[in-house]
Amino acid sequence: MSDIEVTVITPMYNARAWLEGHIASTRAQTLQHFEHIIIDDCSTDDSVEVAQRLTAGDDRYKIVRAPKNGGPAAARNIGIAQAKGRYLAFLDADDLWLPQKLERQLAFMKQTGYAFTYHDYCHISHDGSKVGKRIEGVETMDIRALHVRRKGTCGCLSVMIDHQQLPAFKFPDIERSLPEDFLAWLWVMKQGQIGHRLPEDLARYRLVPASRSANKFAAAFAVWNLYYRVEKLPLIKATWWWLHYAWNTKRLHKESSPEQQA
């Protein structure tokens, strides 16, 4: 049996611009014994070559090529299938962790026995020069809190999953316009688990103009489709929860934007 406790999973697509900082942020972890699986989702640039050069000689890193371009959910699932660690952590190629991320969150999960945890984080500008206000999630994330997003939700870069308690965990195979991380956390909650907050700022989420999350109208429409068409919530409930989501998300992004900080 492997003595690796944590597997870091990164989907990568045309990410050469971010890889040096990204890999440096995992290499700088105070918890040094981990594996980091980077799944290339059929990049058309030289991301694979850059990643290979940056990780050469470090056997904690494994670069896997997806057989076809399937999007971040499919890429993460390839990583999950190959993971040796009991605990799964997720870091997209344009995002960063602070040095104590893995050590502090692993200790939190071992101490509490929780299966699903998340922590605080900040947005950073596209070039990394500006840092936004700290995003603090709710203390516990149940189904209602996930839907209405009264405070910051469990961003994928902040989540750690105990794969032993949730052995069937994976990201849903859905159309790319829908928020796959939302449905993944929802699946966890339907297994009888809820999310628990580690109240520490341990990550940086990069705001990339061309990303799905940057298109606020498309994101809002996708969430409405998820509530009403995928989850099949009653119209009144779907509308009420979606209005909460839209208002709270707009407020959160405004308050946490790096451009709003002095």
N, C-alpha and C positions, 0 to 999 in steps of 0.2 A: 504493500500500500504506500502511496506517495505521502511524504511528510509536508508537502505544500499545502498551506491552509487557505490561501487566497489566490483566486484566478482573476486577473484583470482582462476585460474583454473590450476590444476597440474595433468598430467597423471603420474602414478607411476607403474613401473614394476621392481621388484627385486632391489629396491633402498635403502635398509636398511643402506648401508654405508654412504649415503649422507643426510639422513633425519634429523639428529640432527641439522646440519648447515643450511639446507634448511628451516626448520620450524623456527629456531631461526632468520633467516633473514626476514621472514614475521612478526614474533612477534615483532621484533625491529623497525617496521615501525613507522615513526612519525605520519602518519595517522593511527589511531588505530581502526577506525570503518569500518570494511570490513568483508566479508565472504571469506573463503578459502575452496574450494571444491577440495579434493584429490580423484582422481578416480583410484582405483587399477585395473590394467589391467590383472587380474588373475596371480599375482606374485606367484612364487614357493618357495620363501623364506619367512621370517617372517616380511616382510615390513608392512603389515597391523597391526600386533601386535605392532610393534615399533612405527608406526604413531599414533595408538590409545593411547599408553602410553605417547608419547610426547605432545599430544594435549588434554589429559584428563583434564576436568574441564574448558576448554576454548570453549565456544559455538560458537565462530567465525569459528571453524574448523568443517568440515563435511567430513567423509570418506565414499565413495561410492564404491561398488564392481561392476565392469562390468560383464555382464552375460557371456561373452566369451572374449578371448584375441583378440582384434581387432586392436591393434596398437595405437599410440599416437593420431592420428586424431580422431578416433572413441571415445577414452576416453575423449578427450577435448569436443567433441560434447555432450557427456552425461552431462558434467559439464555445458555447455552452456544452455542445456535444463532445468537445475535446477537452473540457476543463478537468484538471486533476484536483483542484482545491475544493474544499467543502463550502467556502464562502465565495460568492460571485460579486464582482464590482464592475461597473460599467463607465467607460470614459471615451467619449467621442474624440476623434482625431484633432479637432480644433479647440478642445477644452483642456483645462489644467487642474491639477490637484496641488494643494499645499503639502509640505513635507510630512506632516503628522497624520494625514488622512487615513491611511490604511491601519496604522498602529492604533490610533484612537478609536476608530470604528470597530475594528476587530475586538479590542478589549471590551467595548461597550456591549457587543453582541454576546461575547462569552460570559460576561458578568450577569447579563439579564436573561439570556436564553431566547431573546426575540429572534424571529425568523426573517423580519423585514424592517430595516431601519434606513433612515435618511438623515442628512445634516444640513446646516445652513450653508449658503454660498453667496457669491456676488457675481453680477454681470461685469464683463470687461468690454471695452470698445474693440472694434475690429482689429486695430493694431496693437492692442494690449496696453496702451498708454494711460487709459482712464479706467478707474474702478468705481462701480456703482454702490449704492447703499446695500447693506447686508439683507438678504432675503431669508426671513425666518419662517419656517413651516409651523403648522399646528403641532401641538404636543403629541397627539395621536391622530392618525389618518384612517378614518373609516370611509364607508362608501359615500355618505353624504358630503363629508369634507372634501373628498376627492372630486366630486361633481361640482360643488359650488365654489371651491377654491377661495375660501374666505381670506386665507393668508397664502404664503408661498406653498406650492405643492412640492412633492418629492421629485425634484429634477433627477433625470436619469444618472447624471454624474455624481449624485449624492447617495445613491441607493446601494445597499449591500443586502444580498439574499443568502440565507442559509439553505444551501442546496440539499442538505441532508433532511431538513424538515419539509422542504418543498421540492422533491425529486423530479416532479413533472413540469417544473417551471420552464417556460420559454416565452418568447415574444410571439404574439398572434400573427398568423399568416393572413394579412388583410391587404386591401388596396392601399397604396402608399399615401394617399391623401388623408388617411385617418391616423390619429395619434396612437401609434402602437404601444408606446410606453404606458399611456393611460389605461389601455385595455389589459396590459400585463399586470399592472398594480391592481386593477379591478379583479382579475382572476385570482390573485393572491388573497384578496379580501373574501372572495367567495369560497375559499378553502377554509375560512374560519380564522384567518390571521388579519391583524391590522398593522399599520405602519407606526413606528415609534421614532420620535425625533431625538437626535443627538445634538444638543444646543451649542454647536461649535461651528465656526466658519472655516471650511476646509477645502473649498474648491472655487474655481473661476470659470464661468460660462461665457464663452465668446459670442458676441452679437455679430453674426456674419450677414451682410445685407441680402445675399442671395439664398439664404436658408429658408426652409419651410416656416420656421417660427417667426421669421421676419415679416412674412406676409400675413398681417393681422386679419384681414378680411377672409382670406382662404382658411386660416386657422379657426376662426369663429364659425365659419360655415361647416368645416369638418367636424367640429365638436357638436354642432346641432345635428348633423347626420348621425353621429355616433349615438347621441342620446335618443333620438326619435326613430331612426331607421335600423341601427344595429342592436341597441339595447331594447328597443321597442317600449320605451317608457310612455305612459299615457300622455296625451298632448299637453294637458295643463301642467303636469309635473315636469315634463321635458322643457316646456317654455319657462316655468318658474326657475328651475335649476340653471337653465342656459342663461337667463337674464342675470342671475347671480354671478355665474361664471364670467360673462362678458364684462360686467361692471368691475368685478374684483380683479380680473386679469388686466384690464386697462389701467386701473389704479396702481396695481403692482408694478407693471412695466414702466409707468411714468415715474413712480417713486424710486425704483431701483436702477433707472437708466444712468449709465456713466456720464451722459451729457448733462444731467441735472446736478451733478456734484461740483463743488467748488474746486 
